[in-house]
Amino acid sequence: MMKISYDPKHDIMYIKFSEAKIVDTVEVDEGVLIDYGENGEIVGIEIINASIRFHGKPLDEITIKIEESTVL
């Protein structure tokens, strides 16, 4: 399951990967937060000020940030 939602009023995009309970949230870059479940799985990604962040291939940029935070 993957669901992408966007709130234009607050300019927030959320990419939801599962319905699991969120137990931790890590800000991997300013305005990019990753929600983790009980088993360390990524439950969702929140992107604040989404409209000014996206240019070119935004999902490539998100993937890079996730990989960097996993390595750290």
VENPEZI-V401875 format. One record per residue. N is the residue number from 1. RES is the residue in one small letter. PHI is phi in radians with two decimals (none if undefined). PSI is psi in whole degrees, -180 to 180 (none if undefined). NEAR is the number of other C-alpha atoms within 8 Angstrom. Layout:
N_RES_PHI_PSI_NEAR / N_RES_PHI_PSI_NEAR
This chain:
1_m_none_134_5 / 2_m_-2.53_131_7 / 3_k_-2.31_130_7 / 4_i_-1.95_126_8 / 5_s_-2.20_153_7 / 6_y_-2.39_131_8 / 7_d_-1.88_100_8 / 8_p_-1.16_-27_6 / 9_k_-1.11_-40_4 / 10_h_-1.85_-2_6 / 11_d_0.98_50_11 / 12_i_-2.16_131_12 / 13_m_-1.90_140_12 / 14_y_-2.27_128_11 / 15_i_-1.89_115_11 / 16_k_-1.86_127_12 / 17_f_-1.78_-24_10 / 18_s_-2.76_172_8 / 19_e_-1.66_9_6 / 20_a_-1.06_155_7 / 21_k_-1.22_134_7 / 22_i_-1.46_125_10 / 23_v_-2.01_-14_8 / 24_d_-2.71_148_7 / 25_t_-2.30_132_9 / 26_v_-2.17_130_7 / 27_e_-1.53_111_9 / 28_v_-1.58_-17_10 / 29_d_-2.77_162_7 / 30_e_-1.00_117_5 / 31_g_1.42_10_9 / 32_v_-2.16_112_11 / 33_l_-2.07_137_12 / 34_i_-1.96_128_13 / 35_d_-1.67_131_14 / 36_y_-1.98_147_14 / 37_g_-1.59_-177_13 / 38_e_-1.07_-29_9 / 39_n_-1.75_15_5 / 40_g_1.45_4_6 / 41_e_-1.35_152_7 / 42_i_-1.38_122_10 / 43_v_-1.60_-37_15 / 44_g_-2.94_166_12 / 45_i_-2.26_127_12 / 46_e_-1.89_132_13 / 47_i_-2.15_113_11 / 48_i_-1.58_144_9 / 49_n_1.02_46_10 / 50_a_-1.04_-38_10 / 51_s_-1.15_-29_6 / 52_i_-1.58_-12_6 / 53_r_-1.51_-31_7 / 54_f_-1.53_120_8 / 55_h_-2.72_147_6 / 56_g_1.18_-118_4 / 57_k_-2.06_87_7 / 58_p_-1.07_-33_9 / 59_l_-1.18_-29_6 / 60_d_-1.10_-42_7 / 61_e_-1.12_-41_8 / 62_i_-1.13_-44_8 / 63_t_-1.03_-43_8 / 64_i_-1.06_-45_8 / 65_k_-1.13_-39_10 / 66_i_-1.14_-45_9 / 67_e_-1.09_-41_8 / 68_e_-1.11_-42_8 / 69_s_-1.24_-29_8 / 70_t_-1.24_-37_6 / 71_v_-1.23_-36_5 / 72_l_-1.20_none_4
